[in-house]
Amino acid sequence: MKPRLSLLQNIFLSFYWFAANVQWTALIIIVVPREVLFLVGKNHSTSVLSILVIVGSLVATFVQPWGGLISDRLRHRWGRRRPYILWGTIGNILGLLLMGYAGHNFWLFVAGYMIVQFAANLAQAAYQALIPDIVSQEQRGVASGFMGFMTQFAIIFGALLPRFLGNTTVYWARLSQAS
């Protein structure tokens, strides 16, 4: 029997979803296109951005199911999901730092973006599977509602964050959410 989650516990449980969606909204819609334009110039930015998004999507397509599969099989004192959430979050932070400090180095920026894609999707796969592990069947609708709210709120916040505060803020906002 799983314990009933309080309102605050539901908010905390869905807060990771908020941070992840702020990151992806800001990166995909504003930061990555801006950085690619800066790094490769106007003549090549559309094709380079397309390739980067396609490769990143392929990474996400394969890492999500694989991450869920391996987290199903882990036996750890923290549970089966939390180590992957932690490792994925640490990798995500390292990838964001690499992107943020790539400067004029295009390949360093791309490496950081691919690390973010891999690590964030690993953490998100385990995180999604954490919900049924700790939320009782009676409360899954409430937990899903909080996750949906956090997702929508994060999309709005993620689209506004780099617009008003600049690209670097996105890297640091995600780092502060993870700690």
N, C-alpha and C positions, 0 to 999 in steps of 0.2 A: 504494500500500500504506500503510495507516494503522498507526502504531506501536501496540504493545501498551501498555495503560494499567496502571500499578501500582495497588496497593490504595489508596494515598494519593491518587492522581489520580482514581480512581473515587469516593472519598469527597468530594473537592473538587468534582468535577463534579456530584454529586448534592446538595451542600450548598445550592445556590440553591433547589432544590425544597423542602428543609426550611424555609428562611426564608419562602418563598411560602406554604407550607401552614400555618405557624404564624400568619402574618398573617391569612389568610382564615378559619381556624378561629376565632381570637380575635375578629376583626371581626364575622363573620356570626352566631356563636352568642352572644357575650356583649357586646361593645363597642357595636356599632351598635344593638341593641335597648335597651340601657341608656341610651345617649345620646339616642335618639329619645324614650324615656319621659321623660327629663329635659327635653328641649327642647320637646315638644308636650303633655306631660301624659298622664295615664292614659286620658282619654276618647277621645283621637285617636291614641294610639300604635300600636294594632294596624293601623289602616287606613293610616297614614303609613308604617309599617315595611313593610307589604305592597307599597305602591307603590314605595318605595325599592328593595326587593329585586327587584321585577319589572323596573324600569328598569335597575338595575345588571346584572341577568342578560341583558337585551337588549343592553346595551353589550358585555358579554363574548361573547355569541353572535356578534356581528358583527365585533368587533375581533380575536378569535383567528384566524379564517380569513383575514381581510384582512392581519393582521400576518405570518402565515406566507407569504402570497402575495407581499407586498412584500419580505420578507426573502429570498425565493428569487431575486429579481431584482437585488439590490444587489451592486455590485462596489466593494469598499472594501479598503484595505490591512489592516484588522483582520479581514477575512472578511465574509461576508454577514450573519451573525447577531449578532455582538458589538455593532455600533453600536445595533441595536434593543434589545438587552438593556440596554445602558448608558443610552440615552435613556429607555426605559421605566422603568428603576430610578430615574433622577433624577426623572422625573415622578411616580412612585409616592411617593418621599420627599416631594416638594412637596405632594402630595395628603394624605399622612399628617400633615404639619405643619399644613396648613390645618384638617384635622379636629381635631387636637389642640389648636389654639389658637382654635377657633371660639367658645369660651365659650358664651354664650347665643344666638348667632346661628345659627338653624336653617339658613338658606340658605347660609351659609358652610360649615357642616358638610356639607350636601348637595353643594355644589360640590367640596369636598375628596374626598368619597366617590366622586363620578363621575370625578374626575381619577384617583383610585386605581384604579377599575375600568378605565378606558381604558389608563392607563400600565402597570399590572401585567399586563393581558392582552396588551398589545403585547409586553412583555418576555418573558412566558411563551410566547407563540407562537413567537418566535424561539428561545428557549431549548430548547423541545421539538424544534425542527428542528435544533438544534446537535448533539444526540446522534448521529444518523446521519451527520452531517458529520465528526465526529472519532472516533467509536468504530468499531472494526473490526467486521465482521459476526459474527465469532467471539465477540466480547466484549459484544455487545448484550444478551444475557441477563443477564450479570453487572451491566452498567450499569443495566438495568431493575430488577434485584433491589435494588441500592443505592437507586435512586429510590423503589421501593416501601417499603423500610425507612424512608427519610427521611420519606416521606409519612405513614406510620402513627405514627412517633415524633413528628412535628410536630403531628399532630392531638391527641395526648395532651398534649403540651407547650402547644399553643395554647389548649386548653380550660382548662388549669390556670393559665397565666400571669396573665390578668386577674383570675381568682378570688382569687389570693393576693397579687398585687402591684398591682392596680388598672388601670383603662383606659389611663392615660397610659403605663404600662410597655409596652403593646403597640405604641404609636406609636414609642417609643424603641428597643424590641427590634428592630423591623424596620429602623430606621435603622442600628443597629449591625451588623446582618447584611449590609446592602448595602455597607458601607464596607470 
